[in-house]
């Protein structure tokens, strides 16, 4: 058919042009939240976030797509098809603090480039196509854990808009209202028309760089659990409180941290555990810490292993607390089970890689992504592009234009199969 003939002529000049366009858009978005060394801090509902979302809206509109925002502020660029059933592609716009310009944003830009190319070269699809610019995924300002994709799947619980606060004490509901969004309308963001979701993303690790592969086809995401731990001991004078009478919360936390590392090492790869934040109070150099608060993030693709780690960690905390005379309070910040992605979409991505002549490999994701949430309501999968040096969540994060062009071509071919060759 004529449309497949157009796609068969897709070549190096098309890849180069699309890669250049994507790189230009990434640099435009980088300005919103720019920090030293080329990094980005773009937290949800901040002024920088609003400016980036306005940039995305304008770009999608200029691409000829119908643009709208949902109740939590995610943006969608729609290419209407013959069927209301939607094939969606994209990622998130927010960043971590002092992160890079590619994490999340590149996926949005790649999806926009791919769908614009399909619209201009092939025309109206059978299934509707949408670019997804998710409002929030990183939990960098609020511990809201996939806010945008949870809104789409109807998983934001009543009361969260008031209970979730940032470091300054502002609630996420108040931050939404400051952006002209109504927290009472969150339920309207729920989607029931999605049939497939494909998320392009940088790898955020070294596997592709070290293997020399150009595309990673992600067939699963590991399970993630995050505990917050607060240890209560007894504070006192650093000089006058004898060592034998101390109940030092920070020393107890340090013992648990080392024990956590040993637990992960004893389980072997691919188990990982990270203590990502810690605070001690009162905080004076001449005071014994009476309270210590920290987080433990642990991940594994097998949920049974994850549960075993959770149990062993809790036993470790109880043991340290008992020996040191500390009281421990635990909170569950994240409890995200692992997910297997859709086999047919993974196979379609593989076929697209073969057609494009790119080197590819199947792989899991050890980082969390929107696809694992959206994949609970429709078929979903991901494709990874190499991240230079395996870097991510840091200012020098970078993906080469050549790899971006290859990824856009694979995405175009995959979306064509999903949206134009409906079966």
C-alpha positions as a Python dict, from the first residue, in 0.01 Angstrom:
ca = {
    (1, 'X'): (0, 0, 0),
    (2, 'X'): (108, 361, -51),
    (3, 'X'): (164, 433, 315),
    (4, 'X'): (407, 147, 363),
    (5, 'X'): (592, 262, 50),
    (6, 'X'): (642, 602, 213),
    (7, 'X'): (776, 436, 526),
    (8, 'X'): (1007, 212, 323),
    (9, 'X'): (1180, 524, 187),
    (10, 'X'): (1260, 654, 537),
    (11, 'X'): (1635, 699, 541),
    (12, 'X'): (1942, 864, 687),
    (13, 'X'): (1838, 1218, 589),
    (14, 'X'): (1502, 1172, 766),
    (15, 'X'): (1677, 1046, 1079),
    (16, 'X'): (1922, 1335, 1077),
    (17, 'X'): (1650, 1596, 1030),
    (18, 'X'): (1430, 1455, 1307),
    (19, 'X'): (1728, 1421, 1541),
    (20, 'X'): (1824, 1784, 1479),
    (21, 'X'): (1468, 1899, 1547),
    (22, 'X'): (1457, 1695, 1867),
    (23, 'X'): (1793, 1833, 1980),
    (24, 'X'): (1675, 2190, 1916),
    (25, 'X'): (1360, 2133, 2123),
    (26, 'X'): (1560, 1979, 2408),
    (27, 'X'): (1778, 2290, 2419),
    (28, 'X'): (1470, 2513, 2427),
    (29, 'X'): (1327, 2316, 2718),
    (30, 'X'): (1664, 2318, 2896),
    (31, 'X'): (1626, 2696, 2948),
    (32, 'X'): (1329, 2639, 3179),
    (33, 'X'): (1488, 2553, 3512),
    (34, 'X'): (1848, 2584, 3392),
    (35, 'X'): (2112, 2553, 3665),
    (36, 'X'): (2492, 2549, 3664),
    (37, 'X'): (2686, 2309, 3440),
    (38, 'X'): (2394, 2265, 3199),
    (39, 'X'): (2169, 2098, 3453),
    (40, 'X'): (1797, 2142, 3507),
    (41, 'X'): (1575, 2180, 3812),
    (42, 'X'): (1213, 2178, 3694),
    (43, 'X'): (977, 2079, 3972),
    (44, 'X'): (607, 2022, 3919),
    (45, 'X'): (384, 2334, 3936),
    (46, 'X'): (684, 2567, 3969),
    (47, 'X'): (729, 2873, 3746),
    (48, 'X'): (993, 2682, 3549),
    (49, 'X'): (754, 2391, 3499),
    (50, 'X'): (478, 2624, 3380),
    (51, 'X'): (712, 2783, 3125),
    (52, 'X'): (822, 2442, 2995),
    (53, 'X'): (462, 2325, 2962),
    (54, 'X'): (376, 2642, 2769),
    (55, 'X'): (673, 2569, 2537),
    (56, 'X'): (547, 2214, 2479),
    (57, 'X'): (192, 2337, 2414),
    (58, 'X'): (312, 2582, 2152),
    (59, 'X'): (535, 2323, 1982),
    (60, 'X'): (257, 2061, 1966),
    (61, 'X'): (10, 2317, 1835),
    (62, 'X'): (254, 2432, 1565),
    (63, 'X'): (288, 2064, 1468),
    (64, 'X'): (-82, 2064, 1379),
    (65, 'X'): (-194, 1860, 1679),
    (66, 'X'): (-498, 1939, 1894),
    (67, 'X'): (-360, 2031, 2237),
    (68, 'X'): (-532, 2000, 2572),
    (69, 'X'): (-444, 1980, 2942),
    (70, 'X'): (-600, 1742, 3193),
    (71, 'X'): (-693, 1815, 3553),
    (72, 'X'): (-340, 1767, 3691),
    (73, 'X'): (-173, 1969, 3416),
    (74, 'X'): (-42, 1698, 3182),
    (75, 'X'): (-53, 1801, 2816),
    (76, 'X'): (-169, 1595, 2520),
    (77, 'X'): (-117, 1654, 2148),
    (78, 'X'): (-383, 1464, 1953),
    (79, 'X'): (-388, 1339, 1594),
    (80, 'X'): (-746, 1225, 1552),
    (81, 'X'): (-796, 885, 1395),
    (82, 'X'): (-1096, 703, 1253),
    (83, 'X'): (-1136, 525, 1588),
    (84, 'X'): (-1153, 698, 1928),
    (85, 'X'): (-924, 426, 2066),
    (86, 'X'): (-591, 594, 2151),
    (87, 'X'): (-228, 491, 2100),
    (88, 'X'): (-23, 721, 2325),
    (89, 'X'): (348, 792, 2341),
    (90, 'X'): (558, 1028, 2550),
    (91, 'X'): (707, 1075, 2896),
    (92, 'X'): (739, 1340, 3168),
    (93, 'X'): (843, 1708, 3175),
    (94, 'X'): (945, 1749, 3540),
    (95, 'X'): (1302, 1683, 3657),
    (96, 'X'): (1493, 1590, 3969),
    (97, 'X'): (1681, 1866, 4150),
    (98, 'X'): (1998, 1954, 3958),
    (99, 'X'): (1924, 1685, 3703),
    (100, 'X'): (1977, 1670, 3330),
    (101, 'X'): (1791, 1793, 3023),
    (102, 'X'): (1712, 1451, 2871),
    (103, 'X'): (1544, 1243, 3142),
    (104, 'X'): (1173, 1246, 3060),
    (105, 'X'): (1178, 1545, 2828),
    (106, 'X'): (1350, 1354, 2547),
    (107, 'X'): (1067, 1099, 2546),
    (108, 'X'): (810, 1377, 2503),
    (109, 'X'): (1009, 1534, 2222),
    (110, 'X'): (1068, 1203, 2042),
    (111, 'X'): (698, 1120, 2055),
    (112, 'X'): (613, 1465, 1920),
    (113, 'X'): (862, 1430, 1634),
    (114, 'X'): (737, 1080, 1547),
    (115, 'X'): (366, 1167, 1545),
    (116, 'X'): (425, 1490, 1353),
    (117, 'X'): (619, 1293, 1088),
    (118, 'X'): (340, 1037, 1061),
    (119, 'X'): (78, 1312, 1030),
    (120, 'X'): (271, 1494, 758),
    (121, 'X'): (379, 1191, 555),
    (122, 'X'): (104, 934, 600),
    (123, 'X'): (-198, 1129, 724),
    (124, 'X'): (-491, 1028, 937),
    (125, 'X'): (-445, 705, 1137),
    (126, 'X'): (-698, 432, 1207),
    (127, 'X'): (-646, 465, 1579),
    (128, 'X'): (-605, 810, 1734),
    (129, 'X'): (-244, 904, 1821),
    (130, 'X'): (-150, 1121, 2118),
    (131, 'X'): (172, 1278, 2244),
    (132, 'X'): (185, 1261, 2625),
    (133, 'X'): (370, 1532, 2820),
    (134, 'X'): (324, 1410, 3175),
    (135, 'X'): (311, 1674, 3447),
    (136, 'X'): (502, 1479, 3714),
    (137, 'X'): (693, 1153, 3756),
    (138, 'X'): (1002, 1224, 3967),
    (139, 'X'): (853, 1298, 4314),
    (140, 'X'): (1117, 1571, 4347),
    (141, 'X'): (895, 1836, 4501),
    (142, 'X'): (618, 1627, 4653),
    (143, 'X'): (634, 1258, 4743),
    (144, 'X'): (350, 1202, 4500),
    (145, 'X'): (489, 899, 4313),
    (146, 'X'): (384, 911, 3944),
    (147, 'X'): (128, 1189, 3993),
    (148, 'X'): (43, 1234, 3625),
    (149, 'X'): (10, 866, 3535),
    (150, 'X'): (-175, 790, 3857),
    (151, 'X'): (-428, 1055, 3757),
    (152, 'X'): (-471, 884, 3419),
    (153, 'X'): (-527, 546, 3588),
    (154, 'X'): (-756, 682, 3860),
    (155, 'X'): (-515, 603, 4144),
    (156, 'X'): (-491, 938, 4323),
    (157, 'X'): (-658, 887, 4659),
    (158, 'X'): (-895, 1132, 4828),
    (159, 'X'): (-706, 1365, 5062),
    (160, 'X'): (-371, 1342, 4884),
    (161, 'X'): (-395, 1697, 4751),
    (162, 'X'): (-391, 1832, 5106),
    (163, 'X'): (-168, 1568, 5270),
    (164, 'X'): (124, 1597, 5025),
    (165, 'X'): (349, 1894, 5105),
    (166, 'X'): (686, 2017, 4981),
    (167, 'X'): (989, 2124, 5189),
    (168, 'X'): (834, 2468, 5242),
    (169, 'X'): (509, 2318, 5369),
    (170, 'X'): (302, 2407, 5062),
    (171, 'X'): (43, 2144, 4975),
    (172, 'X'): (22, 2001, 4626),
    (173, 'X'): (-341, 2113, 4605),
    (174, 'X'): (-240, 2474, 4671),
    (175, 'X'): (38, 2446, 4411),
    (176, 'X'): (-216, 2318, 4159),
    (177, 'X'): (-452, 2605, 4228),
    (178, 'X'): (-167, 2853, 4179),
    (179, 'X'): (-132, 2710, 3825),
    (180, 'X'): (-505, 2745, 3758),
    (181, 'X'): (-581, 2376, 3816),
    (182, 'X'): (-870, 2250, 4029),
    (183, 'X'): (-781, 1962, 4265),
    (184, 'X'): (-1150, 1875, 4291),
    (185, 'X'): (-1148, 1781, 3921),
    (186, 'X'): (-870, 1519, 3942),
    (187, 'X'): (-1106, 1228, 3876),
    (188, 'X'): (-1180, 1374, 3532),
    (189, 'X'): (-821, 1295, 3427),
    (190, 'X'): (-891, 921, 3432),
    (191, 'X'): (-865, 761, 3086),
    (192, 'X'): (-1065, 468, 2951),
    (193, 'X'): (-981, 513, 2582),
    (194, 'X'): (-616, 400, 2582),
    (195, 'X'): (-530, 82, 2393),
    (196, 'X'): (-148, 113, 2385),
    (197, 'X'): (132, 320, 2536),
    (198, 'X'): (492, 333, 2412),
    (199, 'X'): (738, 532, 2623),
    (200, 'X'): (1076, 639, 2480),
    (201, 'X'): (1336, 721, 2744),
    (202, 'X'): (1709, 744, 2803),
    (203, 'X'): (1843, 427, 2963),
    (204, 'X'): (1980, 596, 3279),
    (205, 'X'): (2242, 324, 3310),
    (206, 'X'): (2550, 185, 3130),
    (207, 'X'): (2416, -134, 2966),
    (208, 'X'): (2363, 3, 2614),
    (209, 'X'): (2679, 212, 2620),
    (210, 'X'): (2889, -87, 2725),
    (211, 'X'): (2724, -333, 2484),
    (212, 'X'): (2730, -100, 2183),
    (213, 'X'): (2359, -150, 2123),
    (214, 'X'): (2157, 146, 1997),
    (215, 'X'): (1812, 57, 2132),
    (216, 'X'): (1695, -122, 2444),
    (217, 'X'): (1354, -288, 2425),
    (218, 'X'): (1227, -282, 2780),
    (219, 'X'): (1007, -581, 2858),
    (220, 'X'): (971, -531, 3234),
    (221, 'X'): (1025, -284, 3518),
    (222, 'X'): (1160, -397, 3853),
    (223, 'X'): (957, -368, 4170),
    (224, 'X'): (1042, -76, 4398),
    (225, 'X'): (988, -30, 4770),
    (226, 'X'): (1088, 276, 4966),
    (227, 'X'): (1073, 293, 5346),
    (228, 'X'): (1109, 604, 5556),
    (229, 'X'): (1275, 529, 5890),
    (230, 'X'): (1278, 756, 6195),
    (231, 'X'): (1487, 650, 6495),
    (232, 'X'): (1417, 815, 6830),
    (233, 'X'): (1692, 807, 7092),
    (234, 'X'): (1810, 1053, 7357),
    (235, 'X'): (1997, 1374, 7279),
    (236, 'X'): (2255, 1520, 7512),
    (237, 'X'): (2586, 1703, 7552),
    (238, 'X'): (2862, 1561, 7332),
    (239, 'X'): (3118, 1605, 7606),
    (240, 'X'): (2936, 1505, 7923),
    (241, 'X'): (2716, 1212, 7818),
    (242, 'X'): (2918, 889, 7872),
    (243, 'X'): (2940, 649, 7580),
    (244, 'X'): (2794, 364, 7787),
    (245, 'X'): (2475, 565, 7853),
    (246, 'X'): (2413, 688, 7501),
    (247, 'X'): (2113, 617, 7280),
    (248, 'X'): (2256, 783, 6967),
    (249, 'X'): (1996, 780, 6688),
    (250, 'X'): (2247, 870, 6417),
    (251, 'X'): (2489, 594, 6517),
    (252, 'X'): (2197, 350, 6500),
    (253, 'X'): (2104, 483, 6156),
    (254, 'X'): (2463, 435, 6039),
    (255, 'X'): (2458, 72, 6152),
    (256, 'X'): (2132, 11, 5967),
    (257, 'X'): (2270, 174, 5651),
    (258, 'X'): (2576, -50, 5646),
    (259, 'X'): (2353, -350, 5718),
    (260, 'X'): (2123, -252, 5431),
    (261, 'X'): (2417, -248, 5192),
    (262, 'X'): (2527, -591, 5314),
    (263, 'X'): (2174, -730, 5269),
    (264, 'X'): (2165, -621, 4905),
    (265, 'X'): (2515, -756, 4842),
    (266, 'X'): (2426, -1092, 4999),
    (267, 'X'): (2123, -1127, 4770),
    (268, 'X'): (2338, -1062, 4464),
    (269, 'X'): (2261, -887, 4136),
    (270, 'X'): (2019, -747, 4035),
    (271, 'X'): (1918, -655, 4393),
    (272, 'X'): (2004, -293, 4480),
    (273, 'X'): (1943, -83, 4791),
    (274, 'X'): (2008, 286, 4848),
    (275, 'X'): (1989, 523, 5143),
    (276, 'X'): (1913, 842, 4954),
    (277, 'X'): (1841, 1096, 5227),
    (278, 'X'): (1923, 1142, 5596),
    (279, 'X'): (1870, 1409, 5859),
    (280, 'X'): (1981, 1422, 6224),
    (281, 'X'): (1840, 1635, 6505),
    (282, 'X'): (1906, 1853, 6696),
    (283, 'X'): (2194, 1891, 6450),
    (284, 'X'): (2460, 2065, 6658),
    (285, 'X'): (2821, 1949, 6635),
    (286, 'X'): (2832, 1933, 7017),
    (287, 'X'): (2503, 1744, 7060),
    (288, 'X'): (2434, 1371, 7059),
    (289, 'X'): (2164, 1313, 6793),
    (290, 'X'): (1835, 1221, 6954),
    (291, 'X'): (1657, 1163, 6625),
    (292, 'X'): (1761, 1041, 6280),
    (293, 'X'): (1540, 1012, 5973),
    (294, 'X'): (1642, 840, 5649),
    (295, 'X'): (1500, 655, 5350),
    (296, 'X'): (1578, 311, 5210),
    (297, 'X'): (1504, 240, 4843),
    (298, 'X'): (1532, -125, 4737),
    (299, 'X'): (1457, -283, 4399),
    (300, 'X'): (1436, -625, 4232),
    (301, 'X'): (1245, -773, 3935),
    (302, 'X'): (1113, -1062, 4149),
    (303, 'X'): (841, -952, 4392),
    (304, 'X'): (913, -1249, 4622),
    (305, 'X'): (1276, -1142, 4656),
    (306, 'X'): (1153, -788, 4719),
    (307, 'X'): (929, -914, 5000),
    (308, 'X'): (1217, -1112, 5152),
    (309, 'X'): (1438, -803, 5147),
    (310, 'X'): (1162, -600, 5310),
    (311, 'X'): (1128, -854, 5591),
    (312, 'X'): (1504, -878, 5646),
    (313, 'X'): (1537, -499, 5655),
    (314, 'X'): (1262, -463, 5913),
    (315, 'X'): (1428, -730, 6127),
    (316, 'X'): (1760, -543, 6102),
    (317, 'X'): (1596, -218, 6215),
    (318, 'X'): (1426, -391, 6508),
    (319, 'X'): (1753, -557, 6614),
    (320, 'X'): (1955, -233, 6603),
    (321, 'X'): (1681, -47, 6787),
    (322, 'X'): (1663, -311, 7059),
    (323, 'X'): (2039, -320, 7119),
    (324, 'X'): (2081, 58, 7118),
    (325, 'X'): (1766, 150, 7308),
    (326, 'X'): (1608, 329, 7011),
    (327, 'X'): (1246, 348, 6907),
    (328, 'X'): (1186, 306, 6532),
    (329, 'X'): (894, 442, 6331),
    (330, 'X'): (856, 313, 5974),
    (331, 'X'): (656, 453, 5685),
    (332, 'X'): (590, 305, 5341),
    (333, 'X'): (671, 574, 5082),
    (334, 'X'): (657, 353, 4770),
    (335, 'X'): (530, 0, 4716),
    (336, 'X'): (542, -49, 4340),
    (337, 'X'): (527, -411, 4218),
    (338, 'X'): (723, -524, 3916),
    (339, 'X'): (544, -534, 3581),
    (340, 'X'): (588, -736, 3263),
    (341, 'X'): (524, -528, 2953),
    (342, 'X'): (307, -633, 2662),
    (343, 'X'): (468, -904, 2450),
    (344, 'X'): (310, -789, 2122),
    (345, 'X'): (436, -431, 2157),
    (346, 'X'): (782, -559, 2250),
    (347, 'X'): (774, -779, 1938),
    (348, 'X'): (664, -478, 1729),
    (349, 'X'): (958, -277, 1865),
    (350, 'X'): (1193, -562, 1776),
    (351, 'X'): (1055, -576, 1422),
    (352, 'X'): (1097, -198, 1391),
    (353, 'X'): (1460, -228, 1501),
    (354, 'X'): (1521, -493, 1236),
    (355, 'X'): (1355, -277, 967),
    (356, 'X'): (1564, 22, 1079),
    (357, 'X'): (1887, -176, 1081),
    (358, 'X'): (1974, -83, 1440),
    (359, 'X'): (2147, -294, 1703),
    (360, 'X'): (1908, -374, 1987),
    (361, 'X'): (1868, -588, 2295),
    (362, 'X'): (1592, -689, 2536),
    (363, 'X'): (1643, -557, 2886),
    (364, 'X'): (1465, -471, 3213),
    (365, 'X'): (1441, -122, 3358),
    (366, 'X'): (1576, -84, 3709),
    (367, 'X'): (1426, 265, 3733),
    (368, 'X'): (1056, 338, 3769),
    (369, 'X'): (865, 489, 3475),
    (370, 'X'): (514, 603, 3386),
    (371, 'X'): (476, 301, 3159),
    (372, 'X'): (460, 68, 3459),
    (373, 'X'): (157, 258, 3588),
    (374, 'X'): (-18, 317, 3255),
    (375, 'X'): (60, -45, 3166),
    (376, 'X'): (-196, -155, 3427),
    (377, 'X'): (-483, -21, 3208),
    (378, 'X'): (-356, -85, 2854),
    (379, 'X'): (-82, -263, 2662),
    (380, 'X'): (251, -88, 2719),
    (381, 'X'): (625, -113, 2660),
    (382, 'X'): (933, 109, 2647),
    (383, 'X'): (1236, 173, 2430),
    (384, 'X'): (1565, 301, 2570),
    (385, 'X'): (1832, 510, 2399),
    (386, 'X'): (2191, 508, 2532),
    (387, 'X'): (2278, 765, 2795),
    (388, 'X'): (2635, 887, 2748),
    (389, 'X'): (2857, 731, 3015),
    (390, 'X'): (2546, 571, 3164),
    (391, 'X'): (2479, 904, 3337),
    (392, 'X'): (2138, 1024, 3455),
    (393, 'X'): (1990, 1252, 3722),
    (394, 'X'): (2294, 1476, 3684),
    (395, 'X'): (2381, 1785, 3476),
    (396, 'X'): (2608, 1603, 3228),
    (397, 'X'): (2332, 1364, 3123),
    (398, 'X'): (2338, 1338, 2742),
    (399, 'X'): (2211, 1125, 2453),
    (400, 'X'): (2381, 1157, 2114),
    (401, 'X'): (2181, 1292, 1819),
    (402, 'X'): (2255, 977, 1620),
    (403, 'X'): (2091, 762, 1885),
    (404, 'X'): (1796, 1002, 1911),
    (405, 'X'): (1741, 976, 1535),
    (406, 'X'): (1756, 596, 1550),
    (407, 'X'): (1507, 594, 1837),
    (408, 'X'): (1262, 822, 1655),
    (409, 'X'): (1273, 597, 1348),
    (410, 'X'): (1199, 288, 1558),
    (411, 'X'): (917, 476, 1731),
    (412, 'X'): (768, 591, 1397),
    (413, 'X'): (765, 237, 1263),
    (414, 'X'): (614, 98, 1582),
    (415, 'X'): (342, 365, 1608),
    (416, 'X'): (263, 311, 1241),
    (417, 'X'): (196, -56, 1311),
    (418, 'X'): (-13, 18, 1619),
    (419, 'X'): (-218, 310, 1485),
    (420, 'X'): (-231, 273, 1104),
    (421, 'X'): (-245, -104, 1068),
    (422, 'X'): (-520, -167, 1321),
    (423, 'X'): (-613, -531, 1361),
}
